[in-house]
């Protein structure tokens, strides 16, 4: 793997739930808004992040589900939101709006890419470049983005990639202190509602 992350810790937050998440549909670049559950999840994540404190910069995908999640978190932190096109979700091509299938492993391995979709290795390179731009800003940085993008980051972290990321759960991503290759990926304990 040629892509390497800046060895700078950061927070990652996947957007809150959408109706397509609830229905098990692949969203990709289709710009689906948060539903009521997703808005509540975003508010809870914002409360959690405000309780953790210290975040200096919020960078988000411009897709509405991530944008609104980021705005809710940033308001609780008293910060503006910066946007990076590179943090957008993968383009799933013909699979967008379709039930999430068993093709992810083949896509991650590079054996299958849906028609008109972004190959996984291209997503990986784009995700690493976007995180590196984010962590070059004043830190700690909160990145608000998407599930498949985080699957790509898991590869860069040295972890198994095909793991579903919960909606609106802040995750601390830390490079290994010993100079090794596996990052620590630690979910925050959510604030009580």
Secondary structure, DSSP 8 states (H G I E B T S, - for coil): ------S--EEEEE---BHHHHTTB--TTS---B-HHHHHHHHHHHHHHHHH----EEEE-SSHHHHHHHHHHHHHHT--EEE-GGGS----GGGTTSB--S-HHHHHHTS---TT---HHHHHHHHHHHHHHHHTSSSSEEEEE-HHHHHHHHHHHTS-S-----TT--EEEE--TTS-S--EEEE------
